[in-house]
Amino acid sequence: MMNNPARILFALLTVMLFAACPVYAGNEAASYFSSGSSKFDKKDYAGAIADFTRTVELDPKASRAYHNRGIAKMKTGDRPGAIQDFIRVIEIDPRLAEAFLDGKEGASVRGDEDEAAVDPARVYPSELVPAYAFAFDNRGLLKYIQGDYKGAIDDFTAAIALDPKCALPFKHRGYAKNDLQDYPAAIEDYSRAIKLDKKSGEVYRERGLAKELAGDTEGAFADFKKAAKLGDEISGKKLKDREVSEES
């Protein structure tokens, strides 16, 4: 089934808005990582960012350096930049991203085995969890745009597991399930998104479209009516077209 053009445009715009331990490439990368970690501990976040940047230049697969640079960016108020770094972490090693968040591994800013070392996932959970959830959601959108619906669903599911109170990954997972023609599952995800955000006309419309494809015409137009009331122009047009059809 073809992608809905409006959904593809939305997905593209969303991504554009925010357009395993590392194996370091020699002692120089390790030295910069250690220096960055020390500066982070001293709250010299600008210095830490510079050193972690040098680390990833020397070793592009240094996932801890991306993670720690992301935290430092968040501390300086650069949330979009942090999310980009977290996306790189999950691209390199998604299990590491999950480990930082669930606390199952001692992944510290210093990257050592010291139990007393600072663990940013434990110090800043309220900041990291939504940011990583957004990172998984963004990667899922990229996969969705590329037509990898099953891969997208995996990332949206990871985002939901991290932040189940966010409506976006439910909506986006609904897109992918709808395009896989799993309409009941898509309707369920749209319904969960609506519970979290009752003011989104788009989600009512998408649920209506899924219901229409599933054969629930009346349920579909009930959603279109709700969506139109919330300002969704596409739903408003569908209602007018139906009125014309019934009159003729």
Stockholm file with secondary structure:
# STOCKHOLM 1.0

chainA/1-248         MMNNPARILFALLTVMLFAACPVYAGNEAASYFSSGSSKFDKKDYAGAIADFTRTVELDPKASRAYHNRGIAKMKTGDRPGAIQDFIRVIEIDPRLAEAFLDGKEGASVRGDEDEAAVDPARVYPSELVPAYAFAFDNRGLLKYIQGDYKGAIDDFTAAIALDPKCALPFKHRGYAKNDLQDYPAAIEDYSRAIKLDKKSGEVYRERGLAKELAGDTEGAFADFKKAAKLGDEISGKKLKDREVSEES
#=GR chainA/1-248 SS CCCCHHHHHHHHHHHHHTCCCCCCSSHHHHHHHHHHHHHHHTTCHHHHHHHHHHHHHHCTTCHHHHHHHHHHHHHTTCHHHHHHHHHHHHHHCHHHHHHHHHTCSCCCSSCSSCTTSCCHHHHSHHHHHHHHHHHHHHHHHHHHHTTCHHHHHHHHHHHHHHCTTCSHHHHHHHHHHHHTTCHHHHHHHHHHHHHHCTTCHHHHHHHHHHHHHTTCHHHHHHHHHHHHHTTCHHHHHHHHHHHHHHHC
#=GC SS_cons         CCCCHHHHHHHHHHHHHTCCCCCCSSHHHHHHHHHHHHHHHTTCHHHHHHHHHHHHHHCTTCHHHHHHHHHHHHHTTCHHHHHHHHHHHHHHCHHHHHHHHHTCSCCCSSCSSCTTSCCHHHHSHHHHHHHHHHHHHHHHHHHHHTTCHHHHHHHHHHHHHHCTTCSHHHHHHHHHHHHTTCHHHHHHHHHHHHHHCTTCHHHHHHHHHHHHHTTCHHHHHHHHHHHHHTTCHHHHHHHHHHHHHHHC
//
